[in-house]
């Protein structure tokens, strides 16, 4: 049995994000699955979604350090569950079938590489801890990834002092040791930026052959003039139509 997860806290993303993600997986994943939402407020969430508490393994540190460190806790909390697993950020739009991606055999945890960014940016902007890694759609199996959780626990004081986000921690610690895998190009693109640097950087364009579209807006502070910063619930046209269509599943 496959297991899918999402994380929801606060008020930025409402129940629609959770329910539509769940329905989109019903459409775009072929095999039986469980869907679990880790949240502090389950009001209005589809009753077929399992509700669990948000991990508090690193609650002694401010959330502004290794932001979304809760994601690392998936590898500990669910290490005993066999089979394929994936987590999804709420601000994504699944637009094509992802069965083959999730069901691949994995020896390492698979993350998104930001192909829409210059790979040299991490070197050029080293002092700003730029990262080409994105953890909006991540897949693994069995107890793969538990070793990463253990390393963070052992070095948590130094790690939480140093890194402001989970993705940056991954890039500067786990990636340089060759501990991660990444989805190949052509799987994920960014609604607000594009899909491939430097050849295809047209925001808001629909790429029908891609599997997943991201709507994250973390680039706002340093966005280029042509880049947008639209949240999924603010989108118009094709994106809104597709997202809303999942209500009917």
C-alpha positions as CSV (number, residue, x, y, z in Angstrom):
1,X,0.0,0.0,0.0
2,X,1.3,3.4,-0.9
3,X,1.2,6.2,1.7
4,X,0.9,9.9,0.9
5,X,1.4,12.8,3.3
6,X,0.9,16.5,3.6
7,X,1.5,19.1,6.2
8,X,-0.9,21.9,7.1
9,X,-0.6,24.5,9.9
10,X,-1.8,28.0,10.4
11,X,-4.2,29.8,8.1
12,X,-2.3,30.4,4.9
13,X,-3.7,27.4,3.2
14,X,-7.3,26.3,3.9
15,X,-9.1,22.9,3.7
16,X,-9.6,23.3,-0.1
17,X,-5.8,22.8,-0.6
18,X,-5.9,19.5,1.3
19,X,-9.1,18.2,-0.2
20,X,-8.2,19.1,-3.7
21,X,-4.7,17.6,-3.4
22,X,-6.3,14.4,-2.1
23,X,-8.8,14.3,-5.0
24,X,-6.0,15.0,-7.6
25,X,-4.2,12.0,-6.3
26,X,-7.3,9.9,-6.8
27,X,-7.2,10.9,-10.4
28,X,-3.5,10.8,-11.1
29,X,-2.3,7.8,-9.1
30,X,-3.5,4.3,-10.2
31,X,-2.9,2.2,-7.1
32,X,-4.5,2.0,-3.7
33,X,-3.2,4.6,-1.2
34,X,-3.6,6.1,2.2
35,X,-3.6,9.9,2.6
36,X,-2.5,11.4,5.9
37,X,-2.6,15.1,6.7
38,X,-0.5,16.3,9.6
39,X,-2.3,19.4,10.9
40,X,-3.2,21.6,13.9
41,X,-6.8,22.1,12.5
42,X,-8.7,19.4,10.7
43,X,-12.0,21.3,10.3
44,X,-13.6,20.7,6.9
45,X,-11.0,18.1,5.7
46,X,-12.4,15.2,3.8
47,X,-13.3,12.3,6.2
48,X,-11.4,9.8,4.1
49,X,-8.2,11.6,4.9
50,X,-6.4,10.4,8.0
51,X,-5.5,13.2,10.5
52,X,-2.3,13.1,12.6
53,X,-0.5,15.7,14.8
54,X,2.3,17.8,13.5
55,X,5.7,16.4,14.6
56,X,7.3,18.3,17.4
57,X,10.7,16.6,17.3
58,X,12.5,20.0,16.9
59,X,10.0,22.2,18.7
60,X,12.8,23.7,20.9
61,X,14.0,25.7,17.9
62,X,12.3,28.7,16.3
63,X,10.3,27.9,13.2
64,X,12.4,30.5,11.3
65,X,15.4,28.1,11.5
66,X,15.3,25.0,9.2
67,X,11.8,26.1,8.2
68,X,9.7,23.0,7.6
69,X,12.1,20.8,9.5
70,X,8.9,18.8,10.3
71,X,9.4,17.2,6.9
72,X,12.5,15.4,8.1
73,X,10.3,13.8,10.8
74,X,8.4,11.8,8.1
75,X,11.5,9.5,7.9
76,X,11.3,8.7,11.6
77,X,7.6,8.5,12.2
78,X,6.8,6.3,9.2
79,X,10.0,4.3,8.9
80,X,8.2,1.1,10.0
81,X,5.7,1.3,7.1
82,X,6.8,-0.6,4.0
83,X,6.2,0.4,0.4
84,X,6.2,3.6,-1.6
85,X,5.7,7.0,0.1
86,X,5.5,10.6,-1.0
87,X,4.8,13.9,0.6
88,X,3.4,17.0,-1.2
89,X,3.3,20.6,-0.3
90,X,-0.2,22.0,-0.5
91,X,0.6,24.7,-3.0
92,X,1.2,22.3,-5.9
93,X,-1.0,21.3,-8.8
94,X,-0.9,17.7,-10.0
95,X,-1.8,17.7,-13.7
96,X,-0.8,14.3,-15.0
97,X,-0.3,10.7,-13.8
98,X,2.5,10.2,-11.2
99,X,2.1,6.5,-10.7
100,X,5.4,5.6,-12.3
101,X,7.3,8.3,-10.3
102,X,6.0,7.2,-6.9
103,X,6.4,3.5,-7.6
104,X,10.0,3.6,-8.7
105,X,12.4,1.7,-6.5
106,X,14.4,4.2,-4.5
107,X,17.7,3.8,-2.7
108,X,17.7,7.5,-1.8
109,X,15.0,10.1,-1.1
110,X,14.0,11.9,-4.4
111,X,13.6,15.6,-4.3
112,X,12.9,18.4,-6.9
113,X,15.8,20.1,-8.6
114,X,15.0,23.7,-9.6
115,X,15.8,23.4,-13.3
116,X,14.3,26.9,-13.8
117,X,17.3,28.4,-11.9
118,X,20.9,28.8,-12.9
119,X,22.9,26.0,-11.3
120,X,25.7,28.5,-10.7
121,X,23.5,30.7,-8.5
122,X,24.4,28.6,-5.4
123,X,28.0,29.5,-6.0
124,X,27.5,33.1,-7.0
125,X,25.2,33.8,-4.0
126,X,26.9,31.5,-1.6
127,X,26.6,33.9,1.3
128,X,22.8,34.0,0.9
129,X,22.6,30.2,1.0
130,X,20.8,29.9,-2.3
131,X,19.6,26.4,-3.0
132,X,18.5,24.6,-6.1
133,X,16.6,22.0,-4.1
134,X,12.9,22.0,-3.6
135,X,11.0,19.7,-1.3
136,X,7.4,20.3,-2.6
137,X,7.2,16.7,-4.0
138,X,9.4,14.1,-2.4
139,X,9.2,10.4,-2.6
140,X,10.9,7.5,-0.9
141,X,10.2,3.9,0.3
142,X,10.5,1.8,3.4
143,X,13.0,3.2,5.9
144,X,15.0,5.1,3.3
145,X,15.8,8.6,4.7
146,X,15.9,7.6,8.3
147,X,19.7,8.0,8.4
148,X,19.2,11.7,7.4
149,X,16.8,12.2,10.3
150,X,19.4,10.6,12.6
151,X,22.1,12.9,11.4
152,X,20.0,16.0,11.9
153,X,19.1,14.9,15.5
154,X,22.8,14.3,16.3
155,X,23.9,17.7,14.9
156,X,20.7,19.7,15.6
157,X,22.3,22.5,17.7
158,X,24.7,23.5,14.9
159,X,22.3,22.8,12.1
160,X,19.4,24.9,13.5
161,X,21.9,27.7,14.2
162,X,23.2,27.7,10.6
163,X,20.4,27.0,8.2
164,X,17.1,29.0,7.8
165,X,15.3,26.4,5.8
166,X,15.0,22.6,5.2
167,X,15.9,22.9,1.6
168,X,19.0,24.8,2.3
169,X,20.0,22.4,5.0
170,X,19.6,19.6,2.5
171,X,21.7,21.3,-0.2
172,X,24.6,22.2,2.1
173,X,24.7,19.0,4.1
174,X,23.1,16.0,2.4
175,X,23.5,16.9,-1.3
176,X,27.2,17.5,-1.1
177,X,27.6,14.0,0.4
178,X,25.6,12.5,-2.5
179,X,22.8,11.4,-0.3
180,X,19.9,12.6,-2.4
181,X,18.3,11.8,-5.8
182,X,16.3,14.2,-7.9
183,X,13.4,14.0,-10.4
184,X,14.7,14.3,-13.9
185,X,13.9,17.4,-16.1
186,X,10.4,17.5,-17.5
187,X,8.6,16.4,-14.4
188,X,8.0,19.6,-12.4
189,X,7.9,23.3,-13.4
190,X,7.2,26.5,-11.6
191,X,4.1,28.5,-12.5
192,X,5.7,31.8,-11.4
193,X,9.0,31.3,-13.1
194,X,9.1,28.7,-15.9
195,X,10.6,25.3,-16.4
196,X,14.1,25.4,-17.8
197,X,17.0,27.9,-17.4
198,X,17.8,29.8,-19.6
199,X,15.6,28.7,-22.5
200,X,12.0,28.6,-21.1
201,X,11.3,31.1,-18.4
202,X,7.8,32.1,-19.2
203,X,5.6,32.4,-16.1
204,X,2.0,31.3,-15.9
205,X,2.3,29.2,-19.1
206,X,0.6,25.7,-19.1
207,X,3.0,22.9,-19.8
208,X,0.7,20.0,-20.7
209,X,3.4,17.3,-20.7
210,X,4.7,18.0,-17.2
211,X,3.4,16.1,-14.1
212,X,3.3,18.8,-11.4
213,X,3.2,22.6,-11.3
214,X,4.5,24.5,-8.3
215,X,3.0,27.7,-7.0
216,X,5.5,28.5,-4.2
217,X,6.3,32.2,-3.8
218,X,9.4,32.0,-1.7
219,X,11.3,33.9,-4.4
220,X,9.3,37.1,-3.9
221,X,12.2,39.1,-2.3
222,X,14.5,38.5,-5.2
223,X,12.1,37.8,-8.1
224,X,13.2,39.0,-11.5
225,X,11.0,41.6,-13.2
226,X,9.2,39.0,-15.5
227,X,8.5,36.6,-12.6
228,X,5.2,36.4,-10.9
229,X,4.3,35.4,-7.4
230,X,0.8,34.0,-7.6
231,X,-0.5,31.6,-5.0
232,X,-2.6,28.7,-6.3
233,X,-5.9,30.1,-4.9
234,X,-5.1,33.4,-6.7
235,X,-4.5,31.8,-10.1
236,X,-6.8,32.4,-13.1
237,X,-7.5,30.6,-16.3
238,X,-6.2,27.0,-16.9
239,X,-4.7,26.7,-13.4
240,X,-7.9,27.7,-11.5
241,X,-10.0,25.5,-13.8
242,X,-7.9,22.4,-13.2
243,X,-7.6,23.0,-9.5
244,X,-11.4,23.5,-9.1
245,X,-12.2,20.5,-11.2
246,X,-10.9,18.2,-8.5
247,X,-13.9,19.1,-6.4
248,X,-15.9,17.0,-8.8
249,X,-14.0,13.7,-8.2
